[in-house]
């Protein structure tokens, strides 16, 4: 009896603890829509990916909280989807999800009420739910604005207010912003109202938009007013257009992106043109062009700096961090974050160059058959190991040696990769299988 009572108590505690946080429904999207219809509740959808750090933080630290559960369980049918699996792919596409986590608030008729993005603390996340409820009970909800738009699309005052309304709900206004600018005379296209719209739409523009062209035409009057927003707005337009070029396989747009990218201000995030070409041709499976641009990038950029020079750059980075460490202390929560930042700064250049060389070398190993290209990749792989020796890079080097017919050297390097993995207590199955295939004369590539 005592044992039974303990089991019952355990089950009760488990249920209570689970009920404290958000209770996510299970089932198909159609079933979730039907439940929303039956309960007369909107749907809250957490859109995540398995590799997204902020998604994991929200799932482990915010969603389980009692106050969060109270706010969401009462007002919404709660659902969570992986944007890269099953129905999640379609839902993410339909609602233009391009950052994670994204929070969608949707009616049973599939219309979007509001969208939120990113890591939030509990108070901000609860405030988001309040904003959704406010919108649902608003005397002029977005559905009313949408109907008015058909009649007032030439009214600049209405368009400006409509864009502001949509922005508050997390809805993009790329086309509306273009429409608004088109209605304005050129001497008003750098007004304070226009500047505010640029700030609202800073992550959504594309290089073939009216808004982007207006930035170029009125650069002297607009960019100073935008201040530090200006670089991020221009860079976002370039990279948004690049994503469109890839998804539509549009080489003409790609060339426009390349031309715009040349004029971007230099920063650690700015990609070189060869990197864009590589990314484009890899995604469109044009290996001939990929090899050309990957080779050029490796030979003219990655291989032009020696391991010693990279070590010196990291030494300077580490010294810079130590001098400015006090600035980070106030911005970071605990010592582990400081330690992680120090580790990053100490090895930033080492990791950047070695990872890039290894990544390209491995891509050649998997997809390229030309001997000259494979020999180039072997040199890049060797350099990556010289910069930073680890089991992954040694494995790439060994596989390239084997594909080039240098079996004994391949066995030696793969054995080295295996021993390195053992020394850091990493998984060894892959290296053991590669060694087995090499010894048996079997292919290690597809």
C-alpha positions in Angstrom: 0.0 0.0 0.0 2.8 2.4 0.9 4.5 1.7 -2.4 1.3 2.2 -4.3 0.7 5.5 -2.5 4.2 6.7 -3.4 3.6 5.8 -7.1 0.3 7.7 -7.1 2.0 10.7 -5.4 4.8 10.6 -8.0 2.3 10.6 -10.8 0.4 13.5 -9.3 3.6 15.5 -8.8 4.6 14.8 -12.5 1.3 16.0 -13.7 1.4 19.1 -11.6 4.9 20.0 -12.7 4.0 19.5 -16.4 0.9 21.6 -16.0 2.9 24.5 -14.7 4.4 25.3 -18.0 3.0 25.5 -21.6 1.0 22.4 -22.5 1.7 21.7 -26.1 -0.8 19.8 -28.2 0.2 16.8 -30.3 -1.3 15.9 -33.7 -1.4 17.0 -37.3 -1.8 20.7 -38.3 -5.3 19.9 -39.5 -6.2 18.5 -36.1 -4.7 21.6 -34.3 -6.8 23.9 -36.6 -9.9 21.9 -35.8 -9.2 22.1 -32.0 -8.8 25.9 -32.3 -12.1 26.1 -34.1 -13.9 23.9 -31.5 -12.4 25.8 -28.5 -12.7 29.2 -30.1 -9.1 29.9 -29.3 -6.2 31.1 -31.5 -3.2 29.0 -31.9 0.3 29.7 -30.6 3.0 27.9 -32.6 6.6 27.7 -31.5 8.7 27.3 -34.6 12.1 25.9 -33.8 15.1 24.0 -35.2 17.2 21.3 -33.5 20.4 23.4 -33.9 19.0 26.7 -32.6 20.5 27.6 -29.2 17.8 30.3 -28.3 15.1 27.7 -29.2 16.6 25.3 -26.6 16.8 28.0 -24.0 13.2 29.0 -24.5 12.1 25.3 -24.3 14.1 24.6 -21.1 14.0 27.9 -19.2 10.8 29.9 -20.2 8.1 27.5 -21.5 8.1 25.4 -18.3 7.4 28.4 -16.0 4.1 28.5 -14.2 3.4 32.1 -15.1 4.1 31.4 -18.8 1.9 28.3 -18.7 -1.0 30.3 -17.1 -0.8 33.0 -19.8 -0.6 30.6 -22.7 -2.7 27.6 -21.8 -5.8 29.6 -21.0 -5.7 31.7 -24.1 -4.2 29.5 -26.9 -4.1 26.1 -28.4 -0.3 25.6 -28.1 1.7 23.7 -30.7 5.4 23.3 -31.5 7.0 22.4 -34.8 10.4 21.7 -36.2 10.8 24.0 -39.2 13.0 21.5 -41.0 10.8 18.4 -40.6 7.4 17.2 -41.8 4.5 19.7 -41.8 6.8 22.2 -40.1 8.6 22.9 -43.4 5.3 23.9 -45.1 4.1 25.9 -42.1 7.4 27.8 -41.8 7.3 28.6 -45.6 3.6 29.7 -45.5 4.2 32.1 -42.7 7.6 33.4 -44.0 9.6 32.1 -41.0 13.3 32.9 -41.6 14.7 33.2 -38.0 14.4 31.0 -35.0 12.7 30.7 -32.7 9.6 32.3 -34.3 6.3 32.5 -32.5 3.2 32.4 -34.7 -0.2 33.4 -33.4 -2.8 32.1 -35.9 -6.6 32.0 -36.1 -8.5 28.8 -36.9 -9.0 30.1 -40.4 -5.2 30.1 -40.8 -4.9 33.9 -40.9 -1.9 35.3 -39.0 -2.6 37.5 -36.0 0.9 38.3 -34.9 4.5 37.1 -35.1 7.3 37.2 -32.6 10.9 36.3 -33.0 13.9 35.4 -30.8 14.9 34.7 -27.3 12.8 36.5 -24.7 12.7 36.5 -20.9 9.4 35.3 -19.3 8.0 38.8 -18.8 8.5 39.8 -22.4 7.1 36.5 -23.6 4.0 36.9 -21.5 3.7 40.5 -22.8 3.7 39.1 -26.3 0.6 37.0 -25.5 -1.1 40.1 -24.0 -0.4 42.0 -27.3 -2.1 39.2 -29.2 -5.2 39.3 -27.0 -5.2 43.1 -27.4 -5.2 42.7 -31.1 -8.0 40.2 -31.0 -10.2 42.6 -29.0 -9.1 45.7 -30.9 -11.8 48.0 -32.2 -9.8 48.0 -35.5 -8.0 44.7 -35.9 -5.7 44.0 -38.8 -8.5 42.3 -40.8 -10.2 45.7 -40.9 -7.0 47.4 -42.1 -6.6 44.8 -44.8 -10.1 45.5 -46.1 -9.4 49.3 -46.1 -6.2 48.8 -48.0 -8.0 47.9 -51.2 -9.7 51.3 -51.2 -6.9 53.4 -49.7 -3.7 52.1 -51.3 -3.0 55.5 -52.9 -3.4 57.3 -49.6 0.1 57.9 -48.1 -1.2 58.7 -44.6 -3.2 55.4 -44.6 -0.2 53.4 -45.9 2.1 54.8 -43.3 -0.3 53.9 -40.5 -1.0 50.5 -42.0 2.7 49.7 -42.2 3.1 50.7 -38.5 0.2 48.5 -37.5 1.6 45.5 -39.4 5.1 46.0 -38.0 3.7 45.9 -34.5 2.2 42.5 -35.4 5.5 41.2 -36.8 4.4 41.3 -40.4 6.7 42.2 -43.2 6.0 45.3 -45.3 8.6 45.1 -48.1 6.1 45.6 -50.9 4.0 48.2 -49.0 7.1 50.2 -48.2 7.9 50.3 -51.9 4.3 51.4 -52.7 4.5 54.1 -50.1 7.8 55.5 -51.5 6.5 55.4 -55.1 3.7 57.7 -54.1 6.1 60.3 -52.6 7.9 63.0 -54.6 11.6 62.6 -54.5 12.1 65.5 -52.2 10.1 63.7 -49.5 11.8 60.3 -49.8 14.3 61.1 -47.0 11.8 62.5 -44.5 11.7 61.5 -40.9 8.7 59.3 -41.6 10.6 57.5 -44.3 13.6 57.0 -42.0 11.4 55.4 -39.4 10.1 53.0 -42.0 13.6 52.0 -43.0 14.3 51.2 -39.3 11.1 49.1 -39.1 11.9 47.2 -42.3 15.7 47.0 -41.8 15.9 43.2 -42.1 13.5 42.8 -45.0 14.7 44.8 -48.0 16.1 43.4 -51.3 18.4 45.1 -53.8 15.8 45.2 -56.5 13.3 47.1 -54.3 12.3 50.7 -54.6 13.5 51.2 -51.0 17.0 50.0 -51.8 17.3 52.2 -54.9 16.0 55.1 -52.9 18.9 54.6 -50.4 21.3 54.8 -53.3 19.7 57.9 -54.9 19.3 59.8 -51.6 22.3 58.3 -49.7 23.7 61.7 -48.5 20.4 62.7 -46.9 19.3 59.3 -45.6 22.4 57.4 -44.4 23.4 60.0 -41.8 19.9 59.9 -40.3 19.9 56.1 -40.1 23.3 56.1 -38.3 24.4 52.7 -37.2 21.3 51.1 -38.8 22.6 52.0 -42.3 25.2 49.2 -42.7 22.8 46.5 -41.4 20.0 47.6 -43.7 22.2 47.5 -46.8 23.8 44.2 -45.8 20.4 42.6 -45.2 19.2 43.7 -48.6 22.2 42.0 -50.2 21.8 38.8 -48.3 18.0 38.6 -48.7 18.5 39.0 -52.4 21.2 36.3 -52.3 18.8 33.8 -50.7 16.2 34.6 -53.3 18.7 34.1 -56.1 19.6 30.6 -54.6 16.0 29.5 -54.1 15.0 30.6 -57.6 18.3 29.7 -59.3 18.4 33.2 -60.8 22.0 33.9 -62.0 21.0 37.3 -63.2 20.0 38.2 -59.7 23.2 36.6 -58.4 25.3 39.0 -60.5 23.3 41.9 -59.1 24.1 40.6 -55.6 27.8 40.3 -56.4 27.9 43.9 -57.7 26.1 45.1 -54.5 28.3 43.0 -52.2 31.4 44.7 -53.5 30.2 48.0 -52.1 29.4 46.7 -48.6 31.4 48.1 -45.7 34.0 45.6 -44.6 33.1 43.7 -41.4 33.6 40.2 -39.9 30.2 39.2 -41.2 30.7 40.5 -44.8 31.2 37.6 -47.2 33.6 37.8 -50.1 32.2 37.3 -53.6 33.9 33.9 -54.0 32.1 32.7 -50.9 28.8 33.8 -52.4 29.6 32.1 -55.7 30.6 28.9 -53.8 27.4 28.9 -51.8 25.2 29.6 -54.9 26.8 26.9 -57.1 26.8 24.3 -54.3 23.1 24.9 -53.6 22.3 24.7 -57.3 24.5 21.6 -57.7 26.7 23.2 -60.4 29.9 21.4 -59.4 32.0 22.7 -62.3 31.5 26.3 -61.3 31.7 25.4 -57.6 35.2 24.0 -58.1 36.3 27.1 -60.0 35.3 29.5 -57.3 36.2 27.3 -54.4 39.7 26.9 -55.8 40.0 30.7 -56.4 38.9 31.4 -52.8 41.3 28.9 -51.2 44.3 30.0 -53.3 43.8 33.7 -53.2 42.4 34.1 -49.6 42.7 31.1 -47.3 46.1 29.8 -48.3 47.8 33.3 -48.4 48.2 33.5 -44.7 50.6 31.2 -42.8 49.8 29.3 -39.6 52.3 31.5 -37.7 50.6 34.6 -38.9 47.2 33.2 -37.8 48.6 32.4 -34.4 49.9 36.0 -34.1 46.5 37.4 -35.1 44.9 35.3 -32.3 47.5 36.5 -29.8 46.5 40.1 -30.6 42.8 39.2 -30.2 43.5 37.6 -26.8 45.4 40.6 -25.7 42.6 42.9 -26.9 40.1 40.9 -24.9 42.1 41.1 -21.7 42.4 44.8 -22.0 38.6 45.2 -22.5 37.4 42.4 -20.3 35.8 44.8 -17.9 33.3 45.9 -20.6 32.1 42.3 -21.0 31.7 41.7 -17.3 28.7 44.1 -17.0 27.0 42.6 -20.1 27.3 38.9 -19.3 25.5 36.9 -16.6 28.2 34.6 -15.3 31.9 33.7 -15.4 31.2 30.8 -17.9 30.1 33.3 -20.5 33.3 35.3 -20.0 35.3 32.1 -20.3 33.5 31.2 -23.5 34.2 34.7 -24.9 37.8 34.5 -24.0 38.1 31.1 -25.7 36.5 32.4 -28.9 38.7 35.5 -29.0 41.8 33.5 -28.4 41.2 31.1 -31.3 38.9 33.0 -33.6 41.3 33.2 -36.5 42.6 29.7 -36.1 39.0 28.3 -36.1 37.9 30.6 -39.0 40.7 29.5 -41.4 41.0 25.9 -40.4 37.2 25.3 -40.5 36.9 27.0 -43.9 39.8 24.9 -45.5 38.5 21.7 -44.0 34.9 22.3 -45.1 35.9 23.0 -48.7 38.4 20.1 -48.8 35.7 17.7 -47.5 33.2 19.0 -50.1 35.8 18.2 -52.8 36.3 14.7 -51.4 32.6 13.9 -51.4 31.7 15.3 -54.8 34.8 15.8 -57.0 36.6 13.2 -59.2 39.1 15.3 -61.0 42.6 14.4 -59.8 44.1 17.9 -60.0 41.2 19.3 -58.0 41.6 16.5 -55.4 45.3 17.3 -55.1 44.4 20.9 -54.5 41.9 19.8 -51.8 44.6 17.7 -50.2 46.9 20.8 -49.9 44.0 22.7 -48.3 43.3 19.9 -45.9 47.0 19.7 -45.0 47.0 23.4 -44.2 43.9 23.0 -42.0 45.7 20.4 -40.0 48.8 22.6 -39.7 46.6 25.4 -38.4 44.7 23.2 -35.9 45.0 19.5 -35.5 41.9 17.5 -34.5 40.2 14.2 -35.4 37.8 15.8 -37.9 40.5 17.5 -40.0 42.8 14.4 -39.9 39.8 12.3 -41.1 39.3 14.6 -44.1 43.0 14.5 -44.9 43.0 10.6 -44.7 40.0 10.3 -46.9 41.5 12.5 -49.6 44.8 10.5 -49.5 42.7 7.3 -50.0 40.7 8.8 -52.9 44.0 9.7 -54.6 45.2 6.1 -54.2 47.8 6.8 -51.4 46.5 4.0 -49.2 49.3 3.5 -46.8 49.4 7.2 -46.0 45.6 7.2 -45.6 45.7 4.3 -43.1 48.4 6.2 -41.1 46.3 9.4 -41.0 43.0 7.7 -40.2 44.7 5.8 -37.4 46.0 9.2 -36.1 42.4 10.5 -36.3 41.1 7.5 -34.4 43.7 7.9 -31.7 43.0 11.6 -31.4 39.3 10.8 -31.0 40.1 8.3 -28.2 42.3 10.8 -26.4 39.5 13.3 -26.1 36.9 10.6 -25.4 35.0 11.4 -28.7 33.0 8.8 -30.6 35.3 6.5 -32.7 32.9 4.4 -34.7 33.2 6.5 -37.9 37.1 6.3 -37.9 37.0 2.6 -37.3 34.6 2.1 -40.2 36.8 4.2 -42.5 39.9 2.2 -41.6 38.0 -1.0 -42.2 36.9 0.1 -45.7 40.4 1.3 -46.6 41.9 -2.0 -45.6 39.2 -3.8 -47.6 39.6 -1.6 -50.7 36.1 -0.3 -50.4 35.0 3.3 -51.3 34.6 5.7 -48.4 32.6 8.2 -50.5 29.2 7.9 -52.2 
